[in-house]
Amino acid sequence: MGLKTQTLVQCLIECAECDSYRSGTRTDRWHVKADQKLLNKVGGLSQLLIQAKELERIAGISGKISVEWTELHRNIKKIIVSPEAIPLLCQAEKEEDPRERQKSQILLVENWKAEAKEIPWLLSYYTYILERLLKGEQVKNVPGLRDPQFFLFLNKAASIRTPIYRRVFSAQTCAEWKGRTDATITPTKRFEILYQTPVLSVLKQYSPFYEEGMADEEILAAHGILTYAQTLELKGALEYRIDDGPVLSSEAMKYGTVFNSQTLETAVPVSMKNIRRIMTIENKANYEKMDFDPKTLYIYCHGFLSPAERKFLSALVLLAAPDTAYFHWGDMDYGGIRIFLFLQKRLFPDVQPWKMDPEHYKWALETGAGIPLEAGKREKLEKLDAGMLTPLKEQILEHGQEIEQELLLL
């Protein structure tokens, strides 16, 4: 199969695909050599000569493009192209002018930035894109420049106030879209199939709610997009009220109480009576193994707590007695350390680790509970400021083994 040829005009338009022309700052001319590379593109010398002569006859092009002929018009040394010639060449070839394309992309991003309103981290994202476009960069890693519906989904994800299920979010956002779209993908699945991955990429780089180590579902939940029924599980003597209803107690539920999504959104803690210790537990099996204690409130945290969970638990902190102690029991690995730091930063400033120390780590190794530390995790762990869990971090790095909490039950 032979090489696909281009017209000479198309070859000259390629010259304009540079930062200086796209930014509108180009003033000097391009000198395009009639070398073998150009001959191959246009289909040989004869085609180059024919097209160059025709180019000189295009109305309005005179003075903006000049051909340096040799051998009495039987060969060409080079073609000199002025920036002012590019719009005319694009018009002749019915191609989009790179400068006009850049200007339209700048306007597009400015409009979506205006829609972002008062969301500082999202404004930073749009500002970064605009800075690149204004410099004339050909920005290829922003899907919204090709498919603006991405920007709509991103803006909506950033502005959610009440948690919403992913497919409902997708359908509602699609209902607001007035442009063309892929009709083969139903509105309820469009976010999940087309836009979730690129939206997550932005959230991981710019969102203040993202924490290193979060799973995709946790990142979405942190922004109010639920991929599954959200629950909060706790075990202890807690009194709470749902809406304006009577005061309820979880004291009789000695094996634990589960709040579903609606309960979690509407429930308000009222009293914790004699509770003097609050403990979050990362793994379900370990949580269920904890016996009911009237002075302890156990909370199954499963990982990074969602905004709805943090809202409810923050109210607990306000009710807690001044001498209440806070603990967290999690995996002795990179993820477990990240979750501990997250709870310390977002919810319980005075939280202390429970069985997450060198002594328990060494005991776990002796029982054969170690799991080899992956190279990627090692690199992240080495860079992590583990705070009060630094001694545990050093043990993990020294032995190259992680401990999952469930294995301690063996």
C-alpha positions in Angstrom: 0.0 0.0 0.0 1.4 3.4 -1.1 1.9 6.4 1.2 -1.2 8.6 1.5 -0.4 11.9 -0.2 -1.4 15.4 0.8 -2.0 18.6 -1.2 0.7 21.2 -1.1 -1.7 23.5 0.7 -2.3 20.9 3.4 1.5 20.6 3.8 1.8 24.4 4.2 -1.1 24.5 6.7 0.8 22.0 8.8 3.4 24.8 9.4 0.8 26.7 11.3 0.4 23.9 13.9 2.9 25.6 16.2 2.5 27.5 19.5 3.4 30.8 18.1 0.8 30.8 15.3 -2.0 29.4 17.5 -1.3 32.0 20.2 -1.4 34.8 17.5 2.2 35.9 18.3 3.8 34.6 15.1 5.3 37.4 12.9 8.1 35.8 10.9 7.6 33.6 7.8 8.0 29.9 7.4 10.6 28.6 5.0 9.5 25.3 3.7 12.2 23.4 1.9 11.3 21.4 -1.3 13.2 18.4 0.0 12.5 14.7 -0.5 10.2 14.7 2.5 7.9 17.3 0.9 8.1 15.5 -2.4 7.0 12.3 -0.8 4.1 14.0 0.9 2.6 15.6 -2.3 3.3 12.7 -4.6 6.5 13.7 -6.4 8.2 16.6 -8.2 5.6 16.9 -11.0 2.8 17.3 -8.5 4.8 19.8 -6.5 5.4 22.0 -9.6 1.8 21.9 -10.7 0.4 22.7 -7.3 3.0 25.4 -6.7 2.1 27.2 -9.9 -1.6 26.9 -9.1 -0.9 28.3 -5.6 0.6 31.4 -7.1 -2.6 32.1 -9.0 -4.9 32.0 -6.0 -6.6 35.3 -5.6 -5.5 37.3 -2.6 -2.5 35.1 -1.9 0.0 37.3 -3.8 2.6 38.7 -1.5 1.7 36.3 1.3 3.3 33.2 -0.3 6.3 33.2 -2.6 7.9 30.3 -4.5 11.6 30.3 -5.0 12.0 28.7 -8.4 15.1 27.2 -9.9 16.1 25.7 -13.3 13.6 28.0 -15.2 10.5 26.8 -13.2 11.5 23.2 -13.5 12.4 22.9 -9.8 11.8 24.6 -6.5 14.2 25.5 -3.7 11.8 26.5 -1.1 8.4 28.1 -0.4 8.1 31.1 1.9 4.8 31.4 3.8 3.6 34.4 5.7 1.3 33.9 8.8 -1.3 36.0 7.0 -1.5 33.3 4.3 -2.7 30.6 6.6 -6.4 31.7 6.8 -6.5 31.9 3.0 -5.0 28.5 2.6 -7.4 27.0 5.2 -10.3 28.6 3.3 -9.1 27.2 0.0 -8.7 23.7 1.4 -11.8 23.9 3.6 -9.9 23.2 6.7 -10.1 24.7 10.1 -7.5 27.5 10.8 -5.4 26.4 13.8 -5.5 29.9 15.2 -9.3 30.0 14.9 -9.6 26.6 16.5 -7.4 27.8 19.4 -9.6 30.9 19.9 -12.8 28.8 19.9 -11.3 26.5 22.5 -10.3 29.4 24.7 -13.9 30.8 24.5 -15.3 27.3 25.3 -13.2 26.9 28.4 -13.9 30.5 29.5 -17.6 29.8 29.3 -17.4 26.6 31.4 -15.1 28.3 33.9 -17.8 31.0 34.3 -20.3 28.1 35.0 -18.0 26.8 37.7 -18.7 30.0 39.7 -17.3 29.9 43.3 -15.6 26.5 43.4 -11.9 27.4 43.9 -10.4 24.1 43.1 -12.4 23.7 39.8 -11.6 27.3 38.8 -7.9 26.3 39.2 -8.4 23.5 36.8 -9.9 25.7 34.2 -7.3 28.4 34.7 -4.6 25.9 34.1 -6.2 24.9 30.8 -6.6 28.5 29.7 -3.0 29.3 30.5 -1.9 26.5 28.2 -4.3 27.5 25.4 -3.3 31.2 25.6 0.3 30.1 25.1 -0.7 28.4 21.9 -0.3 24.9 23.2 -2.1 22.1 21.4 -4.0 20.7 24.4 -4.9 17.1 23.7 -5.4 15.6 27.2 -8.6 17.5 28.0 -11.6 15.5 26.7 -13.9 18.5 27.0 -12.2 20.3 24.1 -13.4 17.5 21.9 -16.6 16.7 23.8 -17.9 19.6 25.9 -20.4 17.4 27.6 -17.4 16.3 29.8 -17.3 19.8 31.2 -20.9 19.7 32.1 -20.5 16.4 34.0 -17.4 17.8 35.7 -19.1 21.0 36.9 -22.1 19.0 38.1 -19.9 16.6 40.0 -18.2 19.5 41.7 -21.4 21.2 42.8 -23.4 18.3 44.3 -25.0 19.3 47.6 -27.1 16.3 48.4 -25.8 12.7 47.7 -27.2 11.2 44.6 -26.9 7.7 43.0 -24.6 7.6 40.0 -27.1 6.6 37.4 -29.6 9.2 38.6 -26.8 11.8 38.4 -26.0 10.7 34.9 -29.6 10.9 33.7 -30.2 14.3 35.3 -27.0 15.8 33.8 -27.8 14.4 30.4 -31.3 16.0 30.6 -29.5 19.4 30.8 -27.4 18.8 27.8 -28.6 20.6 24.6 -25.8 19.5 22.2 -25.3 16.3 20.2 -24.6 13.1 22.0 -24.1 9.4 21.4 -27.7 8.0 21.2 -26.5 4.4 21.5 -25.6 4.9 25.2 -28.5 5.4 27.6 -28.5 8.6 29.7 -28.3 6.6 32.9 -25.0 4.9 31.9 -23.4 7.7 30.0 -21.4 9.1 32.9 -20.2 5.6 34.0 -19.1 4.6 30.4 -17.9 7.9 28.9 -17.0 10.5 31.5 -16.4 8.8 34.9 -12.7 8.0 34.3 -11.7 11.5 33.0 -13.7 13.2 35.7 -11.9 11.1 38.3 -8.6 12.1 36.8 -9.5 15.8 37.5 -10.8 15.1 41.0 -7.5 13.3 41.9 -5.4 16.2 40.8 -7.5 19.2 42.0 -10.2 18.3 44.5 -9.5 19.0 48.2 -11.7 16.0 49.1 -9.4 13.5 47.5 -7.0 11.6 49.7 -4.2 9.4 48.4 -5.3 5.8 48.4 -9.0 6.4 47.9 -10.7 3.9 45.6 -12.7 5.3 42.7 -16.0 4.7 44.5 -14.7 6.5 47.6 -13.7 9.5 45.5 -17.1 9.7 43.9 -18.8 9.3 47.3 -16.7 12.1 48.7 -18.3 14.3 46.0 -21.8 13.0 46.6 -22.0 10.5 43.8 -23.0 7.1 45.3 -22.3 3.9 43.4 -23.9 1.7 46.0 -26.3 2.0 49.0 -24.4 4.0 51.6 -24.6 2.8 55.2 -23.1 3.5 58.6 -22.7 0.7 61.0 -22.1 1.2 64.7 -22.2 -0.7 68.0 -22.8 1.1 71.3 -25.3 3.0 73.5 -26.1 5.9 71.2 -29.3 7.9 71.3 -30.5 9.7 68.2 -33.5 11.2 66.5 -34.7 10.8 62.9 -36.3 14.1 61.6 -38.6 15.3 64.3 -39.4 11.8 65.6 -38.9 10.4 69.1 -35.5 9.7 70.6 -34.3 6.2 69.6 -31.5 4.2 71.3 -29.1 1.6 69.8 -28.3 0.3 73.3 -30.5 -2.8 72.9 -28.9 -3.6 69.5 -25.8 -5.2 71.1 -24.7 -6.8 67.8 -24.8 -3.5 66.0 -27.0 -0.9 64.3 -27.1 -0.1 60.5 -28.1 3.3 59.2 -29.1 3.2 55.5 -28.6 6.3 53.2 -31.8 8.0 54.1 -31.4 7.4 57.8 -27.8 8.7 57.6 -29.0 11.9 55.9 -31.7 12.6 58.4 -30.5 11.2 61.8 -29.1 13.5 64.4 -27.3 12.1 67.5 -28.8 13.3 70.8 -26.8 11.6 73.6 -24.0 9.1 74.2 -24.7 8.6 77.9 -21.7 7.0 79.5 -19.6 6.5 76.3 -16.0 7.4 77.0 -14.3 5.7 74.0 -15.0 6.0 70.3 -13.2 3.5 68.0 -13.3 3.3 64.2 -12.5 -0.1 62.8 -11.5 -0.5 59.1 -12.5 -4.1 58.5 -15.9 -5.7 58.9 -14.9 -9.0 60.5 -12.9 -7.2 63.2 -15.8 -4.8 63.9 -18.2 -7.6 64.3 -15.9 -9.5 66.7 -15.9 -6.5 69.2 -18.2 -7.2 72.1 -20.8 -4.7 73.1 -19.4 -2.3 75.7 -21.7 0.4 77.3 -18.7 2.8 77.5 -17.5 2.3 74.0 -18.9 3.2 70.6 -17.5 1.1 67.8 -17.8 2.4 64.2 -17.2 0.3 61.1 -15.4 2.8 58.8 -14.7 0.4 55.9 -12.2 2.9 54.5 -12.4 6.7 53.8 -15.6 7.9 55.3 -18.1 9.8 53.0 -19.3 13.3 53.7 -22.6 12.0 55.0 -20.8 9.7 57.5 -18.5 12.5 58.6 -21.4 14.9 59.1 -23.1 12.5 61.4 -19.9 11.6 63.3 -18.9 15.2 63.6 -22.1 15.7 65.6 -21.0 12.9 67.9 -17.7 14.8 68.7 -19.8 17.8 69.8 -21.7 15.6 72.2 -18.8 13.6 73.5 -17.5 14.2 77.1 -14.2 16.1 77.3 -12.4 12.9 78.6 -13.6 10.8 75.6 -10.7 8.9 74.0 -10.6 8.2 70.2 -9.0 5.2 68.6 -8.6 3.7 65.1 -7.9 0.1 64.3 -6.9 -0.5 60.7 -4.6 -2.5 58.4 -0.9 -2.1 59.1 -0.2 -1.2 55.5 0.0 1.9 53.2 -3.8 2.1 52.9 -4.3 1.7 56.7 -1.9 4.5 57.5 -3.6 6.8 54.9 -7.0 6.1 56.5 -5.7 6.9 60.0 -4.3 10.2 58.8 -7.5 11.0 57.0 -9.5 10.4 60.2 -7.0 12.5 62.2 -7.3 15.3 59.7 -11.0 15.3 58.9 -12.8 14.0 62.0 -10.9 13.1 65.2 -7.8 15.3 65.7 -7.0 13.4 68.9 -7.3 9.9 67.5 -4.7 7.3 68.6 -3.8 4.1 66.8 -5.0 0.8 68.2 -2.9 -2.3 67.7 -1.0 -0.4 64.9 2.5 -0.3 66.4 5.8 -2.1 66.0 5.0 -4.5 68.9 1.7 -5.8 67.3 3.4 -5.7 63.8 6.2 -8.0 64.9 3.7 -10.3 66.6 1.6 -10.5 63.4 4.7 -11.4 61.4 5.5 -14.2 63.8 2.1 -15.6 63.3 2.6 -15.7 59.6 0.1 -12.8 58.8 2.6 -10.9 56.5 1.8 -10.0 52.9 4.7 -9.0 50.6 4.9 -5.2 50.1 4.5 -4.3 46.4 7.1 -2.1 44.8 4.6 0.6 43.9 3.3 0.8 47.5 6.8 0.8 48.9 7.6 3.9 46.8 4.5 5.7 48.1 5.1 4.7 51.6 8.6 5.9 51.6 7.4 9.4 50.6 4.5 9.5 53.1 4.6 11.6 56.2 3.1 9.0 58.6 3.0 11.2 61.6 2.6 9.2 64.8 2.6 6.0 62.7 6.1 6.6 61.5 7.5 3.7 63.7 5.0 1.4 62.1 5.9 2.7 58.6 9.6 2.0 59.3 8.8 -1.6 60.3 6.8 -2.2 57.2 9.7 -0.8 55.0 12.3 -2.8 57.0 10.6 -6.1 56.7 8.9 -5.6 53.3 5.6 -7.0 54.7 2.1 -5.6 55.2 -0.5 -6.9 57.7 -4.2 -6.9 56.9 -6.4 -6.5 60.0 -8.6 -9.6 59.4 -5.5 -11.9 59.5 -5.1 -11.0 63.2 -8.3 -12.8 63.9 -6.6 -16.1 63.0 
